[in-house]
């Protein structure tokens, strides 16, 4: 939307920095599940660096999977450094990396669920900031709508040329047709998921609950929003709906199991 100003990269860079700062602070404040010492800053930095690297790699791999248009862009490892990132794959890769590496890097008292509970809610706020870059870039946009909060994009943008091809505007027009502000919807969904995740930690829920609540809410909300994405003349996000459905199913099953275990533990504990 602003020629010469790369707001997309700037917003996602700020998002990554915000997540690292918020997650680092949360980890520094928390003690291990068995009462161990607080981890050093070096260990926390190593954990977050590994998670960020995994996010980039996972987001790139998600973009490549099922994307036949990228088949001729290069071969082997070289394709990993092309354009195109999908946050869904990045989040899955980051969660897996944290679950495997964080307890080892932070020390034995730390449990993977405690680490994930600390870093998952901040990811929602970071995603919301990154989505502002998507809004400015016009790389993902919604279907045409007459709703009062609809937005339009300037001539030369991807939405504009899409609407020219669809016959919604003329090539001489100054702006595209009004569309759903899809990045704002996705950002709002991430914020809601983050708030629900934080609420889970404040209510004394079992460890892992914040992560599972965040994953469940963000997946379901994204599934609700995705039908508003413009896909005519555009490829849909490869595997996104399948990934969201799988994530929601796993998260829901995990929450049911955690709550069942918590109830069983309360029944076995002696009454005071």
PyMOL commands that set and color helices and strands:
alter all, ss='L'
color gray80, all
select helices_A, chain A and resi 7-29+41-64+68-70+76-81+87-106+112-137+158-166+182-202+209-226+240-268
alter helices_A, ss='H'
color red, helices_A
deselect
rebuild
show_as cartoon
